[in-house]
Amino acid sequence: MQDKLEACLKDWSELAEEYHDLERKHKEYREALDRCISLQKKCVSGVTHQKYRLNVIKKLMAEIEPTCEEEKGELQDLKKDLLRRQSQLSQMMDSLPKKSGRYLQVIMGNVDVSILDKKEKYQYKEQYESFKLIVNLIGGILATTNFFLDIRVLDLVFFFLIVWYYCTLTIRESILIVNGSRIKGWWRLHHFISCAVGGVLLVWPDGPHYGEFRDQHMLFNVYVAFLQYLQYVYQKGCLYRLRSL
């Protein structure tokens, strides 16, 4: 009994020393974090100021009418300098937090969704593609089952999956756009429309008109699942090439 008590006291003494070291490191971390946040705000403010001044210069340049070849050359050089500076500012913004769009602000509030680490950005993109593939494969299996089995409950589960999938997809895509992904507007619009259509299907009562539409829709979703697999293979290759550059 005495030996066990001595072992406990020894472990507690070692743990207390480790805690003091952890407390010191945490204090250093908090100080570094405060400095980092302060520098982030200053850099964001500086980039915003630079962009504003660039726009002012562009407006002034639009009003200039060169009268000789020398002025034309200087104007062309200035335009090249402005384009180079815009590119430099864009590179800076890749490592700085950005404001969320209105859609994310409505859903999540004023939350910072910026991913500043490049490795984590690629991982999030890969998770996005994997999420689409997994859900579409589940949807394809469910649609195939529904094609052969006419069970209303399974239909409702499938339609709920469509609504949940496209709602989640629009949120993930909005986060990707904040972090620099160039997702086309028509692609996002298609997902918003699909979300609304899924809601209509979910509340569509069973009847003869629904029965005429049902089988074709299930086959269409099996086809979409196959296309999603092909798109996943293509996007996986694009992400691999992007990471290797």
Rosetta silent file (secondary structure, phi, psi, omega in degrees, C-alpha in Angstrom):
SEQUENCE: MQDKLEACLKDWSELAEEYHDLERKHKEYREALDRCISLQKKCVSGVTHQKYRLNVIKKLMAEIEPTCEEEKGELQDLKKDLLRRQSQLSQMMDSLPKKSGRYLQVIMGNVDVSILDKKEKYQYKEQYESFKLIVNLIGGILATTNFFLDIRVLDLVFFFLIVWYYCTLTIRESILIVNGSRIKGWWRLHHFISCAVGGVLLVWPDGPHYGEFRDQHMLFNVYVAFLQYLQYVYQKGCLYRLRSL
SCORE:     score description
SCORE:     0.000 S_00000001
   1 L     0.000  -43.322 -179.667    0.000    0.000    0.000 S_00000001
   2 H   -64.461  -38.346  179.416    2.832    2.391    0.921 S_00000001
   3 H   -63.248  -40.971  179.838    4.633    1.621   -2.345 S_00000001
   4 H   -65.723  -39.467  179.088    1.519    2.454   -4.377 S_00000001
   5 H   -65.266  -42.097  178.360    1.079    5.741   -2.503 S_00000001
   6 H   -63.366  -38.579  178.498    4.711    6.706   -3.140 S_00000001
   7 H   -65.040  -39.953  178.953    4.283    5.859   -6.842 S_00000001
   8 H   -65.373  -44.684  179.708    1.175    8.060   -7.032 S_00000001
   9 H   -63.285  -38.773  178.773    2.938   10.969   -5.304 S_00000001
  10 H   -65.349  -44.253  178.368    5.933   10.597   -7.630 S_00000001
  11 H   -62.396  -40.561  179.926    3.687   10.558  -10.711 S_00000001
  12 H   -65.463  -38.009  178.561    1.814   13.610   -9.436 S_00000001
  13 H   -64.435  -43.109  178.184    5.095   15.472   -8.843 S_00000001
  14 H   -65.443  -40.490  179.798    6.260   14.709  -12.400 S_00000001
  15 H   -65.067  -36.751  178.930    2.866   15.682  -13.785 S_00000001
  16 H   -64.895  -40.703  177.295    2.976   18.993  -11.889 S_00000001
  17 H   -64.507  -41.395  178.230    6.362   19.816  -13.430 S_00000001
  18 H   -64.527  -35.567  179.381    5.049   18.951  -16.891 S_00000001
  19 H   -66.451  -41.544  178.245    2.014   21.161  -16.271 S_00000001
  20 H   -60.781  -39.293  177.249    4.182   24.156  -15.367 S_00000001
  21 H   -66.750  -40.805  177.505    6.092   23.658  -18.631 S_00000001
  22 H   -64.380  -40.111  179.031    2.801   23.345  -20.527 S_00000001
  23 H   -62.569  -40.503  178.048    1.484   26.496  -18.852 S_00000001
  24 H   -65.085  -44.014  179.149    4.577   28.419  -19.961 S_00000001
  25 H   -64.713  -38.586  179.689    4.248   27.156  -23.537 S_00000001
  26 H   -65.801  -37.638  177.028    0.547   28.030  -23.599 S_00000001
  27 H   -63.491  -42.815  177.106    1.334   31.573  -22.453 S_00000001
  28 H   -63.463  -39.479  178.439    3.896   31.912  -25.252 S_00000001
  29 H   -62.377  -44.680 -179.648    1.322   30.518  -27.692 S_00000001
  30 H   -62.473  -41.462  179.062   -1.306   33.069  -26.608 S_00000001
  31 H   -64.993  -42.712  178.358    1.178   35.926  -26.983 S_00000001
  32 H   -65.483  -37.973  179.492    2.232   34.689  -30.440 S_00000001
  33 H   -65.312  -42.231  177.956   -1.439   34.254  -31.424 S_00000001
  34 H   -62.589  -40.723  177.646   -2.283   37.810  -30.360 S_00000001
  35 H   -65.502  -40.427 -179.729    0.658   39.121  -32.386 S_00000001
  36 H   -63.776  -43.478  179.410   -0.392   37.012  -35.366 S_00000001
  37 H   -64.170  -40.965  178.299   -3.992   38.296  -35.237 S_00000001
  38 H   -63.181  -43.207  178.130   -2.751   41.871  -34.974 S_00000001
  39 H   -65.821  -37.901  177.459   -0.435   41.378  -37.977 S_00000001
  40 H   -58.828  -46.984 -179.223   -3.259   39.732  -39.948 S_00000001
  41 H   -62.865  -41.271  179.346   -5.505   42.746  -39.428 S_00000001
  42 H   -65.348  -40.648  179.615   -2.722   45.141  -40.438 S_00000001
  43 H   -67.149  -42.935  177.966   -1.947   43.108  -43.576 S_00000001
  44 H   -61.690  -42.867  177.698   -5.625   42.875  -44.584 S_00000001
  45 H   -62.941  -40.704  179.600   -5.983   46.628  -44.057 S_00000001
  46 H   -65.708  -41.856  178.079   -2.825   47.235  -46.101 S_00000001
  47 H   -64.255  -42.084  178.445   -3.990   45.031  -48.991 S_00000001
  48 H   -61.508  -41.396  178.646   -7.398   46.765  -48.996 S_00000001
  49 H   -64.993  -42.806  178.581   -5.670   50.155  -49.099 S_00000001
  50 H   -60.426  -44.044  179.981   -3.408   49.023  -51.944 S_00000001
  51 H   -64.000  -39.296  178.672   -6.401   47.798  -53.975 S_00000001
  52 H   -63.270  -45.208 -179.932   -8.234   51.080  -53.405 S_00000001
  53 H   -66.120  -35.850  176.850   -5.231   53.115  -54.556 S_00000001
  54 H   -62.347  -42.305  178.420   -4.804   50.877  -57.605 S_00000001
  55 H   -63.827  -37.727  177.482   -8.424   51.515  -58.615 S_00000001
  56 H   -62.967  -44.115  179.713   -7.867   55.267  -58.247 S_00000001
  57 H   -64.064  -39.401  179.554   -4.795   55.067  -60.487 S_00000001
  58 H   -61.848  -41.973  179.618   -6.730   53.008  -63.061 S_00000001
  59 H   -64.325  -39.933  177.574   -9.480   55.635  -63.238 S_00000001
  60 H   -65.889  -38.021  179.625   -6.905   58.381  -63.745 S_00000001
  61 H   -65.097  -33.793 -179.784   -5.186   56.316  -66.439 S_00000001
  62 H   -65.867  -23.285 -179.335   -8.472   55.927  -68.308 S_00000001
  63 L   -90.182   -7.153 -177.437   -8.667   59.709  -68.634 S_00000001
  64 L   -84.787  132.222  174.526   -5.132   60.042  -70.010 S_00000001
  65 L  -117.889  102.799 -177.402   -4.696   60.489  -73.745 S_00000001
  66 L   -62.523  139.746 -177.630   -0.996   60.105  -74.654 S_00000001
  67 L  -104.193   -9.689  179.126    0.263   62.707  -77.089 S_00000001
  68 L  -148.346  170.664 -177.228    3.558   61.054  -78.045 S_00000001
  69 H   -64.667  -33.917  179.517    5.235   57.647  -78.242 S_00000001
  70 H   -63.551  -42.911  178.740    7.131   58.231  -75.010 S_00000001
  71 H   -66.784  -37.876  176.876    3.915   58.790  -73.064 S_00000001
  72 H   -61.453  -42.899  178.873    2.369   55.685  -74.669 S_00000001
  73 H   -63.208  -42.856  179.126    5.368   53.633  -73.563 S_00000001
  74 H   -64.410  -37.843  179.228    5.172   54.961  -70.009 S_00000001
  75 H   -66.445  -41.232  178.379    1.435   54.231  -69.909 S_00000001
  76 H   -64.651  -41.903  178.368    1.988   50.656  -71.107 S_00000001
  77 H   -63.145  -39.219  179.011    4.733   50.127  -68.520 S_00000001
  78 H   -65.615  -39.380  177.822    2.456   51.463  -65.795 S_00000001
  79 H   -62.240  -42.156  177.979   -0.333   49.079  -66.860 S_00000001
  80 H   -63.759  -40.035  178.112    2.086   46.144  -66.635 S_00000001
  81 H   -63.401  -39.506  178.975    3.196   47.307  -63.186 S_00000001
  82 H   -64.760  -43.194  178.837   -0.428   47.505  -62.038 S_00000001
  83 H   -63.376  -40.746  178.418   -1.150   43.968  -63.280 S_00000001
  84 H   -64.935  -39.984  179.176    1.971   42.682  -61.522 S_00000001
  85 H   -67.110  -38.655  176.866    0.970   44.408  -58.297 S_00000001
  86 H   -61.192  -41.474  177.596   -2.557   42.928  -58.498 S_00000001
  87 H   -63.678  -41.364  179.003   -1.028   39.472  -58.852 S_00000001
  88 H   -63.925  -40.888  179.043    1.226   40.096  -55.858 S_00000001
  89 H   -66.318  -36.837  177.997   -1.731   41.246  -53.747 S_00000001
  90 H   -63.660  -40.518  177.179   -3.705   38.140  -54.750 S_00000001
  91 H   -64.094  -38.147  176.470   -0.835   35.946  -53.574 S_00000001
  92 H   -63.359  -41.813 -177.118   -0.795   37.825  -50.272 S_00000001
  93 H   -66.860  -21.466  178.371   -4.531   37.322  -49.811 S_00000001
  94 L   -62.919  -26.648 -179.056   -4.098   33.549  -50.198 S_00000001
  95 L  -107.566   14.797  178.489   -2.469   33.494  -46.756 S_00000001
  96 L  -120.626  150.233  179.191   -4.828   36.026  -45.145 S_00000001
  97 L   -67.354  145.672  179.901   -8.379   35.511  -43.797 S_00000001
  98 L  -121.330  157.689  178.123  -11.239   36.563  -46.061 S_00000001
  99 L   -74.309  142.943  175.941  -14.818   37.566  -45.373 S_00000001
 100 L   -73.701  153.197  176.504  -17.518   34.952  -45.911 S_00000001
 101 L   -72.220  174.627 -177.910  -20.131   35.558  -48.588 S_00000001
 102 H   -62.082  -38.586 -178.518  -23.720   36.465  -47.806 S_00000001
 103 H   -60.324  -46.331  178.741  -24.905   32.879  -48.146 S_00000001
 104 H   -67.838  -36.391  179.626  -22.484   31.636  -45.482 S_00000001
 105 H   -65.119  -36.216  178.010  -23.224   34.625  -43.243 S_00000001
 106 H   -67.601  -41.272 -175.195  -26.949   33.835  -43.356 S_00000001
 107 H   -81.444  -45.789 -170.840  -26.391   30.141  -42.540 S_00000001
 108 H  -109.204   -7.999 -175.209  -23.381   30.223  -40.212 S_00000001
 109 L    83.289 -170.906 -177.544  -23.213   33.820  -39.042 S_00000001
 110 L   -83.623   70.835 -177.619  -20.070   35.949  -39.159 S_00000001
 111 L  -109.207  137.407  178.851  -17.680   33.007  -38.784 S_00000001
 112 L   -78.154  116.235 -179.933  -14.184   32.927  -40.269 S_00000001
 113 L  -110.474   15.287 -179.624  -13.999   29.928  -42.634 S_00000001
 114 L   -70.177  135.794  175.053  -10.624   30.811  -44.157 S_00000001
 115 L  -109.376  109.841 -171.220   -8.145   27.938  -44.397 S_00000001
 116 L   -87.883  -23.184 -179.529   -4.685   29.502  -44.309 S_00000001
 117 L   -85.895  128.512 -176.851   -2.547   26.370  -44.583 S_00000001
 118 H   -61.296  -40.847 -179.408   -2.050   25.157  -48.194 S_00000001
 119 H   -62.357  -41.698  179.242   -1.967   21.503  -47.195 S_00000001
 120 H   -68.347  -32.134  175.945   -5.264   21.827  -45.341 S_00000001
 121 H   -61.931  -46.639  178.596   -6.792   23.585  -48.385 S_00000001
 122 H   -63.772  -39.448  178.980   -5.926   20.620  -50.603 S_00000001
 123 H   -62.915  -39.880  179.720   -7.232   18.212  -47.973 S_00000001
 124 H   -66.907  -39.108  176.954  -10.548   20.094  -47.817 S_00000001
 125 H   -63.792  -41.264  177.888  -10.844   19.978  -51.622 S_00000001
 126 H   -64.561  -40.163  177.664  -10.158   16.242  -51.564 S_00000001
 127 H   -64.074  -36.706  177.461  -12.772   15.777  -48.833 S_00000001
 128 H   -61.392  -46.620  179.673  -15.243   17.742  -50.968 S_00000001
 129 H   -67.200  -40.746  178.713  -14.689   15.425  -53.941 S_00000001
 130 H   -64.676  -39.003  178.252  -14.813   12.305  -51.737 S_00000001
 131 H   -60.120  -46.178  179.196  -18.042   13.545  -50.136 S_00000001
 132 H   -60.686  -44.254 -177.975  -19.686   13.935  -53.556 S_00000001
 133 H   -63.968  -48.895 -175.700  -18.564   10.474  -54.652 S_00000001
 134 H   -62.330  -47.073 -178.000  -19.659    8.646  -51.481 S_00000001
 135 H   -66.236  -38.713  179.368  -23.095   10.289  -51.293 S_00000001
 136 H   -68.666  -35.229  175.403  -23.736    9.761  -55.016 S_00000001
 137 H   -65.983  -41.518  175.727  -22.765    6.092  -54.762 S_00000001
 138 H   -62.631  -43.185  178.003  -25.144    5.688  -51.827 S_00000001
 139 H   -63.174  -38.806  178.235  -27.794    7.535  -53.832 S_00000001
 140 H   -64.230  -41.681  177.605  -27.141    5.315  -56.868 S_00000001
 141 H   -64.797  -43.138  179.989  -27.545    2.146  -54.795 S_00000001
 142 H   -65.666  -39.736  178.839  -30.697    3.524  -53.191 S_00000001
 143 H   -65.694  -38.927  177.430  -32.110    4.577  -56.581 S_00000001
 144 H   -63.588  -42.964  177.573  -31.420    1.096  -58.002 S_00000001
 145 H   -62.380  -42.821 -179.810  -33.176   -0.484  -55.029 S_00000001
 146 H   -66.615  -29.535  179.529  -36.140    1.862  -55.441 S_00000001
 147 H   -64.393  -36.944 -178.198  -36.388    1.025  -59.146 S_00000001
 148 H   -92.878  -23.073 -179.523  -37.024   -2.639  -58.331 S_00000001
 149 L  -119.217  118.790 -179.578  -38.894   -2.126  -55.045 S_00000001
 150 L   -90.824   80.515 -179.534  -41.858    0.249  -54.951 S_00000001
 151 L  -120.123  119.009 -174.308  -41.687    1.243  -51.270 S_00000001
 152 H   -59.904  -39.508 -178.079  -42.827    4.776  -50.421 S_00000001
 153 H   -61.746  -42.010  178.751  -40.629    5.070  -47.314 S_00000001
 154 H   -65.390  -35.609  175.712  -37.488    4.325  -49.340 S_00000001
 155 H   -60.759  -45.323 -179.368  -38.537    6.957  -51.885 S_00000001
 156 H   -65.355  -38.085  176.623  -38.838    9.564  -49.126 S_00000001
 157 H   -61.779  -41.816  179.934  -35.452    8.579  -47.693 S_00000001
 158 H   -65.182  -43.439 -179.843  -33.923    9.011  -51.150 S_00000001
 159 H   -67.954  -35.266  175.540  -35.529   12.431  -51.686 S_00000001
 160 H   -65.142  -38.076  177.010  -34.413   13.570  -48.238 S_00000001
 161 H   -60.872  -39.481  178.928  -30.880   12.467  -49.168 S_00000001
 162 H   -62.575  -47.121 -179.058  -31.077   14.670  -52.287 S_00000001
 163 H   -62.629  -48.053 -179.255  -32.148   17.736  -50.269 S_00000001
 164 H   -62.723  -41.942 -177.871  -29.506   17.169  -47.582 S_00000001
 165 H   -61.983  -49.494 -176.483  -26.784   16.469  -50.154 S_00000001
 166 H   -72.839  -32.233  174.175  -27.318   19.599  -52.239 S_00000001
 167 H   -63.413  -45.998  179.008  -27.759   21.836  -49.179 S_00000001
 168 H   -64.405  -37.889 -178.875  -24.474   20.543  -47.770 S_00000001
 169 H   -63.326  -42.617 -179.531  -22.822   20.868  -51.175 S_00000001
 170 H   -64.395  -35.072  178.177  -23.722   24.555  -51.511 S_00000001
 171 H   -68.637  -46.028  179.633  -22.219   25.263  -48.068 S_00000001
 172 H   -62.226  -40.281  179.852  -19.006   23.376  -48.848 S_00000001
 173 H   -66.875  -36.162  177.268  -18.677   25.128  -52.199 S_00000001
 174 H   -64.362  -38.456  176.976  -19.139   28.523  -50.560 S_00000001
 175 H   -66.319  -39.888  178.466  -16.294   27.696  -48.161 S_00000001
 176 H   -63.614  -39.230  179.673  -14.123   26.609  -51.098 S_00000001
 177 H   -64.714  -41.035  176.794  -14.823   29.897  -52.911 S_00000001
 178 H   -58.394  -32.578 -176.986  -13.772   31.878  -49.824 S_00000001
 179 L   -97.676   22.063  168.521  -10.511   29.916  -49.932 S_00000001
 180 L   100.360   -3.994  179.049   -9.752   30.673  -53.564 S_00000001
 181 L   -70.377  141.078 -177.862  -11.520   27.943  -55.557 S_00000001
 182 L  -101.791   71.118  178.701  -12.912   29.122  -58.878 S_00000001
 183 L   -83.703  128.708 -175.707  -16.263   27.335  -58.925 S_00000001
 184 L   -65.837  147.927 -179.882  -18.457   28.519  -61.785 S_00000001
 185 H   -64.248  -38.328 -179.299  -21.673   30.362  -60.991 S_00000001
 186 H   -65.758  -31.080  178.891  -23.773   28.102  -63.221 S_00000001
 187 H   -68.000  -42.706  177.596  -22.484   25.042  -61.315 S_00000001
 188 H   -68.242  -40.069  178.756  -23.562   26.498  -57.973 S_00000001
 189 H   -60.165  -40.345  177.643  -26.890   27.642  -59.434 S_00000001
 190 H   -59.560  -37.488 -179.681  -27.526   24.086  -60.592 S_00000001
 191 H   -73.329  -36.265  175.646  -27.019   22.854  -57.025 S_00000001
 192 H   -64.603  -42.181  178.490  -29.362   25.474  -55.557 S_00000001
 193 H   -64.879  -42.149  179.405  -32.043   24.503  -58.100 S_00000001
 194 H   -62.006  -35.998  177.411  -31.473   20.790  -57.386 S_00000001
 195 H   -63.674  -43.766  179.187  -31.956   21.481  -53.671 S_00000001
 196 H   -66.755  -40.358  179.289  -35.298   23.177  -54.359 S_00000001
 197 H   -64.814  -39.394  177.063  -36.372   20.378  -56.732 S_00000001
 198 H   -60.455  -37.925  176.455  -35.477   17.801  -54.083 S_00000001
 199 H   -63.992  -38.773  177.672  -37.773   19.618  -51.644 S_00000001
 200 H   -64.641  -44.051  179.245  -40.613   19.454  -54.181 S_00000001
 201 H   -62.287  -35.157 -177.559  -40.036   15.706  -54.689 S_00000001
 202 H   -65.631  -33.102 -178.133  -40.038   15.172  -50.937 S_00000001
 203 H  -100.924    2.900  179.745  -43.542   16.628  -50.541 S_00000001
 204 L   -71.583  117.916 -177.833  -44.956   15.206  -53.812 S_00000001
 205 L   -70.100  153.516  178.458  -47.812   12.889  -52.792 S_00000001
 206 L   -69.178  137.563 -178.677  -48.015    9.360  -54.143 S_00000001
 207 L  -179.030 -177.263 -177.719  -50.330    9.058  -57.131 S_00000001
 208 H   -63.283  -39.532  179.907  -50.582    8.147  -60.838 S_00000001
 209 H   -67.263  -39.495  177.711  -48.565   11.161  -62.023 S_00000001
 210 H   -65.058  -39.069  179.443  -45.845   10.450  -59.499 S_00000001
 211 H   -62.537  -36.802  178.509  -45.798    6.808  -60.578 S_00000001
 212 H   -67.397  -32.866 -176.892  -45.214    7.787  -64.226 S_00000001
 213 H   -85.237  -29.464 -166.208  -42.272    9.972  -63.242 S_00000001
 214 H   -58.182  -55.103 -173.919  -40.744    7.769  -60.538 S_00000001
 215 H   -62.779  -40.862  178.699  -38.963    5.018  -62.496 S_00000001
 216 H   -62.580  -39.673 -179.367  -37.413    7.427  -65.002 S_00000001
 217 H   -66.224  -39.858  179.331  -36.141    9.586  -62.166 S_00000001
 218 H   -65.048  -42.003  177.142  -34.567    6.618  -60.384 S_00000001
 219 H   -63.997  -38.574  178.260  -32.762    5.530  -63.566 S_00000001
 220 H   -61.455  -39.418 -179.628  -31.596    9.109  -64.095 S_00000001
 221 H   -71.775  -29.481  172.313  -30.042    9.164  -60.611 S_00000001
 222 H   -64.405  -41.841  177.965  -28.200    5.899  -61.303 S_00000001
 223 H   -63.696  -42.576  178.555  -26.773    7.594  -64.415 S_00000001
 224 H   -61.857  -39.348  178.878  -25.821   10.699  -62.352 S_00000001
 225 H   -62.740  -38.710  177.684  -23.984    8.481  -59.838 S_00000001
 226 H   -66.202  -43.262  177.546  -21.941    6.977  -62.692 S_00000001
 227 H   -62.338  -36.931 -179.965  -21.108   10.447  -64.050 S_00000001
 228 H   -64.964  -35.162  176.555  -20.091   11.539  -60.556 S_00000001
 229 H   -64.272  -43.673  178.397  -17.609    8.673  -60.400 S_00000001
 230 H   -63.215  -40.984  178.598  -16.062    9.791  -63.711 S_00000001
 231 H   -65.199  -36.971  178.769  -15.924   13.384  -62.459 S_00000001
 232 H   -62.049  -43.869  178.917  -14.245   12.227  -59.237 S_00000001
 233 H   -61.700  -42.159  179.927  -11.503   10.466  -61.217 S_00000001
 234 H   -65.990  -48.139 -178.768  -10.962   13.607  -63.323 S_00000001
 235 H   -65.309  -33.210  177.717  -10.930   16.010  -60.344 S_00000001
 236 H   -62.849  -41.272  177.593   -8.583   13.702  -58.432 S_00000001
 237 H   -66.022  -39.369  178.244   -6.104   13.971  -61.289 S_00000001
 238 H   -63.373  -42.507  178.996   -6.485   17.773  -61.378 S_00000001
 239 H   -65.646  -36.606  178.614   -5.825   18.044  -57.642 S_00000001
 240 H   -65.689  -42.746  178.371   -2.755   15.822  -57.977 S_00000001
 241 H   -67.642  -36.894  178.701   -1.356   17.999  -60.755 S_00000001
 242 H   -64.624  -38.493 -178.857   -2.161   21.159  -58.805 S_00000001
 243 H   -72.414  -31.907 -177.490   -0.329   19.871  -55.747 S_00000001
 244 H   -77.986  -15.463 -178.788    2.727   18.801  -57.768 S_00000001
 245 L   -74.900    0.000    0.000    3.141   22.258  -59.350 S_00000001
